[in-house]
Amino acid sequence: MGRGLNVPVVSITAQEAVAHFGWLEMFVGLDMPASSAQTQARLGWHPTGPMLIADLDQARF
């Protein structure tokens, strides 16, 4: 996202994240893996668009 928006991106430690994001850090720091498997199975839907990184590289947002 940083590359597409032409803004600098840096890595920060967990402690720095708390200081930077404040109360929002509890959400920013969560690891929330997701899958579309149930959606595909229930609705017969299969993604046809670009993968996430390729889509972000298009910078159409």
N, CA, C and O atoms as a Tripos MOL2 file, in Angstrom:
@<TRIPOS>MOLECULE
protein
  244   243    61     0     0
PROTEIN
NO_CHARGES

@<TRIPOS>ATOM
      1 N           0.8210   -1.1870    0.0000 N.3       1 MET1
      2 CA          0.0000    0.0000    0.0000 C.3       1 MET1
      3 C           0.8630    1.2470    0.0000 C.2       1 MET1
      4 O           0.5640    2.2260   -0.6840 O.2       1 MET1
      5 N           1.9380    1.2030    0.7750 N.am      2 GLY2
      6 CA          2.8280    2.3580    0.8200 C.3       2 GLY2
      7 C           3.4130    2.6840   -0.5400 C.2       2 GLY2
      8 O           3.5070    3.8490   -0.9250 O.2       2 GLY2
      9 N           3.8070    1.6450   -1.2660 N.am      3 ARG3
     10 CA          4.3780    1.8520   -2.6000 C.3       3 ARG3
     11 C           3.3410    2.4700   -3.5290 C.2       3 ARG3
     12 O           3.6500    3.3910   -4.2850 O.2       3 ARG3
     13 N           2.1060    1.9600   -3.4740 N.am      4 GLY4
     14 CA          1.0470    2.4750   -4.3400 C.3       4 GLY4
     15 C           0.6490    3.9020   -4.0100 C.2       4 GLY4
     16 O           0.2770    4.6690   -4.8980 O.2       4 GLY4
     17 N           0.7270    4.2610   -2.7390 N.am      5 LEU5
     18 CA          0.3670    5.6180   -2.3170 C.3       5 LEU5
     19 C           1.5660    6.5500   -2.2900 C.2       5 LEU5
     20 O           1.4310    7.7440   -2.0200 O.2       5 LEU5
     21 N           2.7510    5.9920   -2.5750 N.am      6 ASN6
     22 CA          3.9940    6.7600   -2.5730 C.3       6 ASN6
     23 C           4.2510    7.4140   -1.2180 C.2       6 ASN6
     24 O           4.5840    8.5960   -1.1330 O.2       6 ASN6
     25 N           4.0890    6.6130   -0.1540 N.am      7 VAL7
     26 CA          4.3960    7.0780    1.2000 C.3       7 VAL7
     27 C           5.4310    6.1340    1.8040 C.2       7 VAL7
     28 O           5.4520    4.9490    1.4710 O.2       7 VAL7
     29 N           6.2910    6.6440    2.6900 N.am      8 PRO8
     30 CA          7.3200    5.7900    3.2770 C.3       8 PRO8
     31 C           6.7080    4.7370    4.2110 C.2       8 PRO8
     32 O           5.7130    4.9940    4.8900 O.2       8 PRO8
     33 N           7.3140    3.5670    4.2300 N.am      9 VAL9
     34 CA          6.8730    2.4630    5.0820 C.3       9 VAL9
     35 C           8.0780    1.9860    5.8750 C.2       9 VAL9
     36 O           9.1500    1.7740    5.3080 O.2       9 VAL9
     37 N           7.9110    1.8150    7.1860 N.am     10 VAL10
     38 CA          8.9920    1.3290    8.0330 C.3      10 VAL10
     39 C           8.4540    0.2640    8.9780 C.2      10 VAL10
     40 O           7.2710    0.2630    9.3180 O.2      10 VAL10
     41 N           9.3190   -0.6300    9.3910 N.am     11 SER11
     42 CA          8.9690   -1.6210   10.3990 C.3      11 SER11
     43 C           9.1690   -1.0090   11.7710 C.2      11 SER11
     44 O          10.1130   -0.2510   11.9920 O.2      11 SER11
     45 N           8.2680   -1.3460   12.7000 N.am     12 ILE12
     46 CA          8.4090   -0.8790   14.0710 C.3      12 ILE12
     47 C           8.1960   -2.0560   15.0160 C.2      12 ILE12
     48 O           7.5490   -3.0410   14.6600 O.2      12 ILE12
     49 N           8.7370   -1.9470   16.2050 N.am     13 THR13
     50 CA          8.5770   -3.0000   17.2010 C.3      13 THR13
     51 C           7.1710   -2.9440   17.7910 C.2      13 THR13
     52 O           6.4410   -1.9730   17.5920 O.2      13 THR13
     53 N           6.8020   -3.9950   18.5180 N.am     14 ALA14
     54 CA          5.4910   -4.0180   19.1730 C.3      14 ALA14
     55 C           5.3450   -2.8550   20.1430 C.2      14 ALA14
     56 O           4.2780   -2.2480   20.2360 O.2      14 ALA14
     57 N           6.4140   -2.5460   20.8650 N.am     15 GLN15
     58 CA          6.3680   -1.4320   21.8050 C.3      15 GLN15
     59 C           6.1840   -0.0980   21.0800 C.2      15 GLN15
     60 O           5.4450    0.7710   21.5430 O.2      15 GLN15
     61 N           6.8480    0.0550   19.9610 N.am     16 GLU16
     62 CA          6.6930    1.2810   19.1750 C.3      16 GLU16
     63 C           5.2760    1.3890   18.6070 C.2      16 GLU16
     64 O           4.7310    2.4850   18.4820 O.2      16 GLU16
     65 N           4.6920    0.2490   18.2670 N.am     17 ALA17
     66 CA          3.3190    0.2480   17.7430 C.3      17 ALA17
     67 C           2.3400    0.7500   18.7920 C.2      17 ALA17
     68 O           1.4280    1.5160   18.4810 O.2      17 ALA17
     69 N           2.5280    0.3180   20.0430 N.am     18 VAL18
     70 CA          1.6710    0.7870   21.1300 C.3      18 VAL18
     71 C           1.7670    2.3030   21.2440 C.2      18 VAL18
     72 O           0.7500    2.9860   21.3680 O.2      18 VAL18
     73 N           2.9710    2.8230   21.2030 N.am     19 ALA19
     74 CA          3.1680    4.2700   21.3150 C.3      19 ALA19
     75 C           2.5840    5.0060   20.1060 C.2      19 ALA19
     76 O           2.0260    6.0940   20.2500 O.2      19 ALA19
     77 N           2.7110    4.4160   18.9230 N.am     20 HIS20
     78 CA          2.2530    5.0760   17.7000 C.3      20 HIS20
     79 C           0.7370    5.0220   17.5400 C.2      20 HIS20
     80 O           0.1120    6.0400   17.2420 O.2      20 HIS20
     81 N           0.1330    3.8390   17.7370 N.am     21 PHE21
     82 CA         -1.2880    3.6560   17.4720 C.3      21 PHE21
     83 C          -2.1770    3.8500   18.7000 C.2      21 PHE21
     84 O          -3.3950    3.9660   18.5650 O.2      21 PHE21
     85 N          -1.5810    3.8860   19.9000 N.am     22 GLY22
     86 CA         -2.3860    4.0430   21.1040 C.3      22 GLY22
     87 C          -3.3490    2.8810   21.2850 C.2      22 GLY22
     88 O          -2.9670    1.7250   21.0980 O.2      22 GLY22
     89 N          -4.6080    3.1770   21.6500 N.am     23 TRP23
     90 CA         -5.6020    2.1220   21.9100 C.3      23 TRP23
     91 C          -5.9150    1.2960   20.6590 C.2      23 TRP23
     92 O          -6.3420    0.1470   20.7710 O.2      23 TRP23
     93 N          -5.7050    1.8700   19.4720 N.am     24 LEU24
     94 CA         -5.9910    1.1560   18.2270 C.3      24 LEU24
     95 C          -5.0110    0.0070   17.9860 C.2      24 LEU24
     96 O          -5.2940   -0.8880   17.1890 O.2      24 LEU24
     97 N          -3.8650    0.0240   18.6660 N.am     25 GLU25
     98 CA         -2.8420   -1.0060   18.4630 C.3      25 GLU25
     99 C          -3.3710   -2.3940   18.7550 C.2      25 GLU25
    100 O          -2.9260   -3.3590   18.1330 O.2      25 GLU25
    101 N          -4.3290   -2.5290   19.7020 N.am     26 MET26
    102 CA         -4.8530   -3.8610   20.0170 C.3      26 MET26
    103 C          -5.5290   -4.4880   18.8050 C.2      26 MET26
    104 O          -5.6090   -5.7130   18.7200 O.2      26 MET26
    105 N          -6.0100   -3.6930   17.8780 N.am     27 PHE27
    106 CA         -6.6080   -4.2190   16.6530 C.3      27 PHE27
    107 C          -5.5760   -4.3260   15.5370 C.2      27 PHE27
    108 O          -5.5710   -5.3000   14.7840 O.2      27 PHE27
    109 N          -4.7020   -3.3270   15.4290 N.am     28 VAL28
    110 CA         -3.6740   -3.3050   14.3860 C.3      28 VAL28
    111 C          -2.7250   -4.4910   14.5390 C.2      28 VAL28
    112 O          -2.2520   -5.0410   13.5450 O.2      28 VAL28
    113 N          -2.4450   -4.8860   15.7820 N.am     29 GLY29
    114 CA         -1.4820   -5.9460   16.0460 C.3      29 GLY29
    115 C          -2.0270   -7.3560   15.9610 C.2      29 GLY29
    116 O          -1.2740   -8.3110   16.1550 O.2      29 GLY29
    117 N          -3.3190   -7.5210   15.6750 N.am     30 LEU30
    118 CA         -3.8910   -8.8630   15.6110 C.3      30 LEU30
    119 C          -3.5110   -9.5890   14.3310 C.2      30 LEU30
    120 O          -3.4280   -8.9880   13.2600 O.2      30 LEU30
    121 N          -3.2860  -10.8720   14.4550 N.am     31 ASP31
    122 CA         -3.0590  -11.7190   13.2910 C.3      31 ASP31
    123 C          -4.3870  -12.3930   12.9990 C.2      31 ASP31
    124 O          -4.8340  -13.2510   13.7600 O.2      31 ASP31
    125 N          -5.0130  -12.0100   11.9060 N.am     32 MET32
    126 CA         -6.3490  -12.5160   11.6080 C.3      32 MET32
    127 C          -6.3710  -13.1810   10.2280 C.2      32 MET32
    128 O          -6.8600  -12.6030    9.2580 O.2      32 MET32
    129 N          -5.8330  -14.4040   10.1560 N.am     33 PRO33
    130 CA         -5.8490  -15.0910    8.8710 C.3      33 PRO33
    131 C          -7.2880  -15.3630    8.4270 C.2      33 PRO33
    132 O          -8.1660  -15.6110    9.2540 O.2      33 PRO33
    133 N          -7.5100  -15.3150    7.1480 N.am     34 ALA34
    134 CA         -8.8500  -15.5260    6.6140 C.3      34 ALA34
    135 C          -8.7840  -16.4230    5.3900 C.2      34 ALA34
    136 O          -7.7480  -16.5370    4.7360 O.2      34 ALA34
    137 N          -9.8920  -17.0450    5.1010 N.am     35 SER35
    138 CA         -9.9810  -17.9140    3.9400 C.3      35 SER35
    139 C         -11.3420  -17.7110    3.2790 C.2      35 SER35
    140 O         -12.3270  -17.4200    3.9590 O.2      35 SER35
    141 N         -11.3990  -17.8600    1.9880 N.am     36 SER36
    142 CA        -12.6690  -17.7640    1.2750 C.3      36 SER36
    143 C         -13.2610  -19.1450    1.0090 C.2      36 SER36
    144 O         -14.2190  -19.2700    0.2460 O.2      36 SER36
    145 N         -12.7010  -20.1830    1.6290 N.am     37 ALA37
    146 CA        -13.1350  -21.5640    1.3540 C.3      37 ALA37
    147 C         -14.6230  -21.7710    1.6210 C.2      37 ALA37
    148 O         -15.3100  -22.3800    0.8010 O.2      37 ALA37
    149 N         -15.1390  -21.2770    2.7540 N.am     38 GLN38
    150 CA        -16.5590  -21.4680    3.0590 C.3      38 GLN38
    151 C         -17.4380  -20.6960    2.0810 C.2      38 GLN38
    152 O         -18.4670  -21.2060    1.6380 O.2      38 GLN38
    153 N         -17.0480  -19.4920    1.7480 N.am     39 THR39
    154 CA        -17.8160  -18.7040    0.7770 C.3      39 THR39
    155 C         -17.8530  -19.4080   -0.5640 C.2      39 THR39
    156 O         -18.9030  -19.4860   -1.2030 O.2      39 THR39
    157 N         -16.7120  -19.9180   -0.9910 N.am     40 GLN40
    158 CA        -16.6570  -20.6210   -2.2690 C.3      40 GLN40
    159 C         -17.5460  -21.8580   -2.2470 C.2      40 GLN40
    160 O         -18.2790  -22.1160   -3.2010 O.2      40 GLN40
    161 N         -17.4820  -22.6240   -1.1540 N.am     41 ALA41
    162 CA        -18.2670  -23.8510   -1.0520 C.3      41 ALA41
    163 C         -19.7680  -23.5620   -0.9940 C.2      41 ALA41
    164 O         -20.5540  -24.2220   -1.6730 O.2      41 ALA41
    165 N         -20.1600  -22.5950   -0.2000 N.am     42 ARG42
    166 CA        -21.5920  -22.3020   -0.0100 C.3      42 ARG42
    167 C         -22.2280  -21.6200   -1.2060 C.2      42 ARG42
    168 O         -23.3880  -21.8840   -1.5190 O.2      42 ARG42
    169 N         -21.4980  -20.7550   -1.8740 N.am     43 LEU43
    170 CA        -22.0740  -19.9640   -2.9530 C.3      43 LEU43
    171 C         -21.6260  -20.3940   -4.3430 C.2      43 LEU43
    172 O         -22.0990  -19.8620   -5.3480 O.2      43 LEU43
    173 N         -20.7170  -21.3560   -4.3950 N.am     44 GLY44
    174 CA        -20.1860  -21.7600   -5.6910 C.3      44 GLY44
    175 C         -19.3760  -20.6480   -6.3440 C.2      44 GLY44
    176 O         -19.2530  -20.5920   -7.5680 O.2      44 GLY44
    177 N         -18.8300  -19.7710   -5.5230 N.am     45 TRP45
    178 CA        -18.0670  -18.6180   -6.0040 C.3      45 TRP45
    179 C         -16.5910  -18.9600   -6.0370 C.2      45 TRP45
    180 O         -16.0760  -19.6280   -5.1400 O.2      45 TRP45
    181 N         -15.9210  -18.5030   -7.0670 N.am     46 HIS46
    182 CA        -14.4730  -18.6890   -7.1630 C.3      46 HIS46
    183 C         -13.8550  -17.3870   -7.6470 C.2      46 HIS46
    184 O         -14.2660  -16.8430   -8.6720 O.2      46 HIS46
    185 N         -12.8620  -16.8830   -6.9080 N.am     47 PRO47
    186 CA        -12.2630  -15.5950   -7.2850 C.3      47 PRO47
    187 C         -11.6320  -15.6570   -8.6700 C.2      47 PRO47
    188 O         -11.0100  -16.6500   -9.0470 O.2      47 PRO47
    189 N         -11.8070  -14.5710   -9.4160 N.am     48 THR48
    190 CA        -11.2370  -14.5110  -10.7620 C.3      48 THR48
    191 C         -10.3270  -13.3000  -10.9460 C.2      48 THR48
    192 O          -9.6520  -13.1730  -11.9680 O.2      48 THR48
    193 N         -10.3120  -12.4200   -9.9580 N.am     49 GLY49
    194 CA         -9.5080  -11.2030  -10.0690 C.3      49 GLY49
    195 C          -8.0580  -11.4460   -9.7210 C.2      49 GLY49
    196 O          -7.6450  -12.5830   -9.4950 O.2      49 GLY49
    197 N          -7.2830  -10.3670   -9.6770 N.am     50 PRO50
    198 CA         -5.8710  -10.4880   -9.3550 C.3      50 PRO50
    199 C          -5.6630  -10.8410   -7.8810 C.2      50 PRO50
    200 O          -6.5550  -10.6290   -7.0600 O.2      50 PRO50
    201 N          -4.5050  -11.3700   -7.5490 N.am     51 MET51
    202 CA         -4.1490  -11.6350   -6.1670 C.3      51 MET51
    203 C          -3.9070  -10.2890   -5.4730 C.2      51 MET51
    204 O          -3.7510   -9.2660   -6.1400 O.2      51 MET51
    205 N          -3.8770  -10.2920   -4.1520 N.am     52 LEU52
    206 CA         -3.8140   -9.0570   -3.3800 C.3      52 LEU52
    207 C          -2.6470   -8.1550   -3.7660 C.2      52 LEU52
    208 O          -2.8500   -6.9770   -4.0630 O.2      52 LEU52
    209 N          -1.4230   -8.6940   -3.7650 N.am     53 ILE53
    210 CA         -0.2610   -7.8470   -4.0480 C.3      53 ILE53
    211 C          -0.3040   -7.3060   -5.4730 C.2      53 ILE53
    212 O           0.0170   -6.1400   -5.7030 O.2      53 ILE53
    213 N          -0.6940   -8.1340   -6.4170 N.am     54 ALA54
    214 CA         -0.8090   -7.6800   -7.8000 C.3      54 ALA54
    215 C          -1.8570   -6.5640   -7.9140 C.2      54 ALA54
    216 O          -1.6670   -5.5960   -8.6500 O.2      54 ALA54
    217 N          -2.9520   -6.7110   -7.1840 N.am     55 ASP55
    218 CA         -4.0020   -5.6960   -7.2010 C.3      55 ASP55
    219 C          -3.4990   -4.3940   -6.5800 C.2      55 ASP55
    220 O          -3.7610   -3.3140   -7.1100 O.2      55 ASP55
    221 N          -2.7810   -4.4870   -5.4620 N.am     56 LEU56
    222 CA         -2.2240   -3.2900   -4.8340 C.3      56 LEU56
    223 C          -1.2130   -2.6110   -5.7440 C.2      56 LEU56
    224 O          -1.1260   -1.3830   -5.7770 O.2      56 LEU56
    225 N          -0.4500   -3.4080   -6.4830 N.am     57 ASP57
    226 CA          0.5390   -2.8320   -7.4160 C.3      57 ASP57
    227 C          -0.1270   -2.0440   -8.5360 C.2      57 ASP57
    228 O           0.4980   -1.1640   -9.1270 O.2      57 ASP57
    229 N          -1.3960   -2.3510   -8.8370 N.am     58 GLN58
    230 CA         -2.1210   -1.6040   -9.8690 C.3      58 GLN58
    231 C          -2.4940   -0.2070   -9.3790 C.2      58 GLN58
    232 O          -2.7450    0.6840  -10.1910 O.2      58 GLN58
    233 N          -2.5350   -0.0050   -8.0680 N.am     59 ALA59
    234 CA         -2.8350    1.2960   -7.4400 C.3      59 ALA59
    235 C          -4.1210    1.9090   -7.9890 C.2      59 ALA59
    236 O          -4.1560    3.0870   -8.3440 O.2      59 ALA59
    237 N          -5.1680    1.1020   -8.0550 N.am     60 ARG60
    238 CA         -6.4570    1.6070   -8.5480 C.3      60 ARG60
    239 C          -7.3440    2.0710   -7.4000 C.2      60 ARG60
    240 O          -8.5310    2.3200   -7.6120 O.2      60 ARG60
    241 N          -6.8150    2.1920   -6.2160 N.am     61 PHE61
    242 CA         -7.6360    2.5860   -5.0780 C.3      61 PHE61
    243 C          -7.5580    4.0760   -4.8370 C.2      61 PHE61
    244 O          -8.1920    4.5850   -3.9130 O.2      61 PHE61
@<TRIPOS>BOND
     1     1     2 1
     2     2     3 1
     3     3     4 2
     4     3     5 am
     5     5     6 1
     6     6     7 1
     7     7     8 2
     8     7     9 am
     9     9    10 1
    10    10    11 1
    11    11    12 2
    12    11    13 am
    13    13    14 1
    14    14    15 1
    15    15    16 2
    16    15    17 am
    17    17    18 1
    18    18    19 1
    19    19    20 2
    20    19    21 am
    21    21    22 1
    22    22    23 1
    23    23    24 2
    24    23    25 am
    25    25    26 1
    26    26    27 1
    27    27    28 2
    28    27    29 am
    29    29    30 1
    30    30    31 1
    31    31    32 2
    32    31    33 am
    33    33    34 1
    34    34    35 1
    35    35    36 2
    36    35    37 am
    37    37    38 1
    38    38    39 1
    39    39    40 2
    40    39    41 am
    41    41    42 1
    42    42    43 1
    43    43    44 2
    44    43    45 am
    45    45    46 1
    46    46    47 1
    47    47    48 2
    48    47    49 am
    49    49    50 1
    50    50    51 1
    51    51    52 2
    52    51    53 am
    53    53    54 1
    54    54    55 1
    55    55    56 2
    56    55    57 am
    57    57    58 1
    58    58    59 1
    59    59    60 2
    60    59    61 am
    61    61    62 1
    62    62    63 1
    63    63    64 2
    64    63    65 am
    65    65    66 1
    66    66    67 1
    67    67    68 2
    68    67    69 am
    69    69    70 1
    70    70    71 1
    71    71    72 2
    72    71    73 am
    73    73    74 1
    74    74    75 1
    75    75    76 2
    76    75    77 am
    77    77    78 1
    78    78    79 1
    79    79    80 2
    80    79    81 am
    81    81    82 1
    82    82    83 1
    83    83    84 2
    84    83    85 am
    85    85    86 1
    86    86    87 1
    87    87    88 2
    88    87    89 am
    89    89    90 1
    90    90    91 1
    91    91    92 2
    92    91    93 am
    93    93    94 1
    94    94    95 1
    95    95    96 2
    96    95    97 am
    97    97    98 1
    98    98    99 1
    99    99   100 2
   100    99   101 am
   101   101   102 1
   102   102   103 1
   103   103   104 2
   104   103   105 am
   105   105   106 1
   106   106   107 1
   107   107   108 2
   108   107   109 am
   109   109   110 1
   110   110   111 1
   111   111   112 2
   112   111   113 am
   113   113   114 1
   114   114   115 1
   115   115   116 2
   116   115   117 am
   117   117   118 1
   118   118   119 1
   119   119   120 2
   120   119   121 am
   121   121   122 1
   122   122   123 1
   123   123   124 2
   124   123   125 am
   125   125   126 1
   126   126   127 1
   127   127   128 2
   128   127   129 am
   129   129   130 1
   130   130   131 1
   131   131   132 2
   132   131   133 am
   133   133   134 1
   134   134   135 1
   135   135   136 2
   136   135   137 am
   137   137   138 1
   138   138   139 1
   139   139   140 2
   140   139   141 am
   141   141   142 1
   142   142   143 1
   143   143   144 2
   144   143   145 am
   145   145   146 1
   146   146   147 1
   147   147   148 2
   148   147   149 am
   149   149   150 1
   150   150   151 1
   151   151   152 2
   152   151   153 am
   153   153   154 1
   154   154   155 1
   155   155   156 2
   156   155   157 am
   157   157   158 1
   158   158   159 1
   159   159   160 2
   160   159   161 am
   161   161   162 1
   162   162   163 1
   163   163   164 2
   164   163   165 am
   165   165   166 1
   166   166   167 1
   167   167   168 2
   168   167   169 am
   169   169   170 1
   170   170   171 1
   171   171   172 2
   172   171   173 am
   173   173   174 1
   174   174   175 1
   175   175   176 2
   176   175   177 am
   177   177   178 1
   178   178   179 1
   179   179   180 2
   180   179   181 am
   181   181   182 1
   182   182   183 1
   183   183   184 2
   184   183   185 am
   185   185   186 1
   186   186   187 1
   187   187   188 2
   188   187   189 am
   189   189   190 1
   190   190   191 1
   191   191   192 2
   192   191   193 am
   193   193   194 1
   194   194   195 1
   195   195   196 2
   196   195   197 am
   197   197   198 1
   198   198   199 1
   199   199   200 2
   200   199   201 am
   201   201   202 1
   202   202   203 1
   203   203   204 2
   204   203   205 am
   205   205   206 1
   206   206   207 1
   207   207   208 2
   208   207   209 am
   209   209   210 1
   210   210   211 1
   211   211   212 2
   212   211   213 am
   213   213   214 1
   214   214   215 1
   215   215   216 2
   216   215   217 am
   217   217   218 1
   218   218   219 1
   219   219   220 2
   220   219   221 am
   221   221   222 1
   222   222   223 1
   223   223   224 2
   224   223   225 am
   225   225   226 1
   226   226   227 1
   227   227   228 2
   228   227   229 am
   229   229   230 1
   230   230   231 1
   231   231   232 2
   232   231   233 am
   233   233   234 1
   234   234   235 1
   235   235   236 2
   236   235   237 am
   237   237   238 1
   238   238   239 1
   239   239   240 2
   240   239   241 am
   241   241   242 1
   242   242   243 1
   243   243   244 2
@<TRIPOS>SUBSTRUCTURE
     1 MET1         2 RESIDUE 1 A MET
     2 GLY2         6 RESIDUE 1 A GLY
     3 ARG3        10 RESIDUE 1 A ARG
     4 GLY4        14 RESIDUE 1 A GLY
     5 LEU5        18 RESIDUE 1 A LEU
     6 ASN6        22 RESIDUE 1 A ASN
     7 VAL7        26 RESIDUE 1 A VAL
     8 PRO8        30 RESIDUE 1 A PRO
     9 VAL9        34 RESIDUE 1 A VAL
    10 VAL10       38 RESIDUE 1 A VAL
    11 SER11       42 RESIDUE 1 A SER
    12 ILE12       46 RESIDUE 1 A ILE
    13 THR13       50 RESIDUE 1 A THR
    14 ALA14       54 RESIDUE 1 A ALA
    15 GLN15       58 RESIDUE 1 A GLN
    16 GLU16       62 RESIDUE 1 A GLU
    17 ALA17       66 RESIDUE 1 A ALA
    18 VAL18       70 RESIDUE 1 A VAL
    19 ALA19       74 RESIDUE 1 A ALA
    20 HIS20       78 RESIDUE 1 A HIS
    21 PHE21       82 RESIDUE 1 A PHE
    22 GLY22       86 RESIDUE 1 A GLY
    23 TRP23       90 RESIDUE 1 A TRP
    24 LEU24       94 RESIDUE 1 A LEU
    25 GLU25       98 RESIDUE 1 A GLU
    26 MET26      102 RESIDUE 1 A MET
    27 PHE27      106 RESIDUE 1 A PHE
    28 VAL28      110 RESIDUE 1 A VAL
    29 GLY29      114 RESIDUE 1 A GLY
    30 LEU30      118 RESIDUE 1 A LEU
    31 ASP31      122 RESIDUE 1 A ASP
    32 MET32      126 RESIDUE 1 A MET
    33 PRO33      130 RESIDUE 1 A PRO
    34 ALA34      134 RESIDUE 1 A ALA
    35 SER35      138 RESIDUE 1 A SER
    36 SER36      142 RESIDUE 1 A SER
    37 ALA37      146 RESIDUE 1 A ALA
    38 GLN38      150 RESIDUE 1 A GLN
    39 THR39      154 RESIDUE 1 A THR
    40 GLN40      158 RESIDUE 1 A GLN
    41 ALA41      162 RESIDUE 1 A ALA
    42 ARG42      166 RESIDUE 1 A ARG
    43 LEU43      170 RESIDUE 1 A LEU
    44 GLY44      174 RESIDUE 1 A GLY
    45 TRP45      178 RESIDUE 1 A TRP
    46 HIS46      182 RESIDUE 1 A HIS
    47 PRO47      186 RESIDUE 1 A PRO
    48 THR48      190 RESIDUE 1 A THR
    49 GLY49      194 RESIDUE 1 A GLY
    50 PRO50      198 RESIDUE 1 A PRO
    51 MET51      202 RESIDUE 1 A MET
    52 LEU52      206 RESIDUE 1 A LEU
    53 ILE53      210 RESIDUE 1 A ILE
    54 ALA54      214 RESIDUE 1 A ALA
    55 ASP55      218 RESIDUE 1 A ASP
    56 LEU56      222 RESIDUE 1 A LEU
    57 ASP57      226 RESIDUE 1 A ASP
    58 GLN58      230 RESIDUE 1 A GLN
    59 ALA59      234 RESIDUE 1 A ALA
    60 ARG60      238 RESIDUE 1 A ARG
    61 PHE61      242 RESIDUE 1 A PHE
